[in-house]
């Protein structure tokens, strides 16, 4: 009887262990356990608080102590916070940080998407600069001063390379993973995108940065490859570095640095906003083509303009027409105002 009872107990223990192991293996198939998928905000809030503390408190201390090297160190610490949070919460590293082989269609698609984003955010930025010129100028002064005081290769490292890697690990990697269990992917994309914009420390920089964050979050969900997000992030920041250094070089060459600052503080001409809006007419087309390229080969993306996506095509053309019409209206309004005001 004792032997039978012992054998029965052993079988029960073995069966229980197998059930537990099977359950745990199922849980490991996702980045978070069922509890965290039901309540993603718990982990997300903790991580968001840590990110805010690092960006608005620790980064200032590191910058004060180590200068430019402190800025790079701050980005590294930001990435480590995201990685450690995934480890502490026992998330799957491959799910949180999906690094996959790059495809040429994905690379070109990401770059074309960035081109569309650049045009749209330029319109947003210039519109805000027209109504709030002083605030927009002050919002970019700190970054411009940093880049004008150091060689361009250092600017690329500090402003483009390290943020593209470290911020994507923290935001699109760790933080966006917290929302992978929600019903709609757009919940996490929108929340993380807006938070990404807010973490750049200025209300005036938040809108264009949030738009960039939304698109990068979308790209991550659609491609499951964080490399593409890093590519978009790097290209966006590198473009700003190259453009700023080129303007500084021209000002020094022509000796018009002081004059350029004075002009920048004046109100932006309304016609300029209209002209940029006309340039942005091709932005919806770029976004459409870029989206096609990152999905190329998947069901529904075998042709650029398939018949079953006529609605998307007409919506893209409608957006182009709206941007063009608004641009023409602003230019006409500028001309009328110039005539009236003499």
Residue pairs with C-beta under 8 A, 6 or more apart in sequence:
27 33
27 34
28 92
29 92
30 37
30 92
30 95
30 180
30 181
31 86
31 91
31 92
31 95
31 96
31 177
31 180
32 40
32 43
32 89
32 91
32 177
32 178
32 180
32 181
33 90
36 42
36 43
36 89
36 178
36 181
37 180
37 181
37 182
38 181
40 178
40 179
40 180
40 181
40 182
40 188
41 178
43 85
43 89
43 178
44 175
44 178
44 179
44 191
46 85
47 81
47 82
47 85
47 174
47 175
47 178
48 175
48 195
50 81
50 85
51 78
51 81
51 82
51 170
51 171
51 175
51 199
52 199
54 74
54 77
54 78
54 81
55 74
55 78
55 199
55 201
56 201
58 74
58 77
59 70
59 71
59 74
61 70
62 70
62 71
62 73
62 74
62 77
63 70
63 71
63 74
64 70
66 73
68 146
68 150
68 154
68 158
71 146
71 158
71 162
72 157
72 158
72 162
75 162
75 163
75 165
75 166
75 167
76 162
76 166
78 166
78 167
78 169
78 170
79 165
79 166
79 167
79 169
79 170
81 170
81 174
82 169
82 170
82 171
82 173
82 174
82 175
83 93
83 97
83 169
83 174
85 174
86 93
86 96
86 97
86 173
86 174
86 177
87 93
91 177
95 177
95 180
96 173
96 174
96 177
97 169
97 173
97 226
98 220
98 224
98 225
98 226
99 225
99 226
99 227
100 223
100 224
100 225
100 227
102 225
102 227
102 228
105 293
105 294
105 296
105 297
106 223
106 225
106 228
106 293
106 294
107 228
107 231
108 293
109 228
109 289
109 290
109 291
109 292
109 293
109 294
109 295
109 296
110 219
110 228
110 231
110 232
110 235
110 290
110 294
111 231
111 232
111 235
111 290
112 286
112 289
112 290
112 293
113 215
113 219
113 232
113 286
113 287
113 290
113 291
113 294
114 232
114 235
114 236
114 290
115 283
115 286
115 290
116 282
116 283
116 284
116 285
116 286
116 287
116 290
117 211
117 212
117 215
117 232
117 236
117 283
117 287
118 236
118 239
119 279
119 280
119 282
119 283
119 286
120 211
120 280
120 283
121 207
121 208
121 211
121 212
122 276
122 279
122 280
123 273
123 276
123 277
123 280
123 323
124 207
124 208
124 211
125 136
125 208
126 268
126 272
126 273
126 276
127 273
128 136
128 204
128 207
129 136
129 137
129 268
130 267
130 268
130 270
130 273
132 204
133 265
133 266
133 267
133 268
134 265
135 204
136 204
137 264
137 265
138 204
139 202
139 204
139 205
140 205
143 159
143 240
143 244
144 244
146 155
146 158
146 159
147 155
147 159
147 241
147 244
147 245
147 248
148 244
148 245
148 248
150 158
152 241
152 242
152 245
155 241
155 244
155 245
156 238
156 241
159 237
159 238
159 240
159 241
160 234
160 237
160 238
160 241
161 234
163 233
163 237
164 230
164 231
164 233
164 234
164 237
165 230
167 196
167 233
168 216
168 226
168 229
168 230
168 233
169 226
171 192
171 195
171 196
171 213
172 192
172 216
172 217
172 220
172 226
172 229
173 226
175 192
175 195
176 188
176 189
176 192
176 217
176 220
178 188
179 185
179 187
179 188
179 191
179 192
180 188
182 188
185 221
188 217
189 214
189 217
189 218
189 221
190 214
192 213
192 217
193 210
193 211
193 213
193 214
193 216
193 217
194 210
194 213
195 213
196 209
196 210
196 212
196 213
197 205
197 206
197 207
197 208
197 209
197 210
197 211
197 212
197 213
198 206
198 210
200 206
200 209
212 232
212 233
212 236
215 232
216 229
216 232
216 233
217 229
219 228
219 229
219 232
219 294
220 226
220 228
220 229
222 291
222 294
222 295
223 294
228 294
247 260
251 257
251 260
269 334
270 330
270 333
270 334
270 337
271 330
271 331
271 334
271 335
273 330
274 326
274 327
274 328
274 329
274 330
274 331
274 332
274 333
274 334
275 327
275 331
276 327
277 323
277 324
277 326
277 327
277 330
278 323
278 324
278 327
278 328
278 331
280 323
280 327
281 320
281 323
281 324
281 327
282 320
283 319
283 323
284 316
284 317
284 319
284 320
284 323
285 316
285 320
287 316
288 312
288 313
288 316
289 304
292 301
292 304
295 301
300 306
300 308
300 309
305 313
